[in-house]
Amino acid sequence: MTTPISEYSANWPAAFAASERQRLEKAIQQLPVNKGTTDAGRDYSAQELVPAIQQINEVLSAYDVRFEITQTTPPVLIQVVDGRSGEVIRQIPSEEIVKVAQHLTELRGVLFRTEA
């Protein structure tokens, strides 16, 4: 006969990951949303983002998740960090997008070379 502990111990990593995911989803649902704004394509400075990040962190403090501005020069980089482990959950924009943007900037001179 198996005990409840031994039944769950084999699936502990999956159960833990699922509970962490639920915790983060619940936290995200608590965030304030401005439905009237349409600034999706706008670039924000780090100074403009500080009040919003502080407000988000106040809501997420109960969930051990925080947002951090990790680069203030364009492009501004924001990381979502697990407060318990310090692990980066997500970076905005993602590392891949940052690399693509850097490569496009480098290629701009090659693609649009003009001769006088």
Summary of the structure (lengths in Angstrom):
residues: 116
radius of gyration: 20.5
end to end distance: 85.4
largest distance: 85.4
contacts: 223
relative contact order: 0.08
helix: 51%
strand: 16%
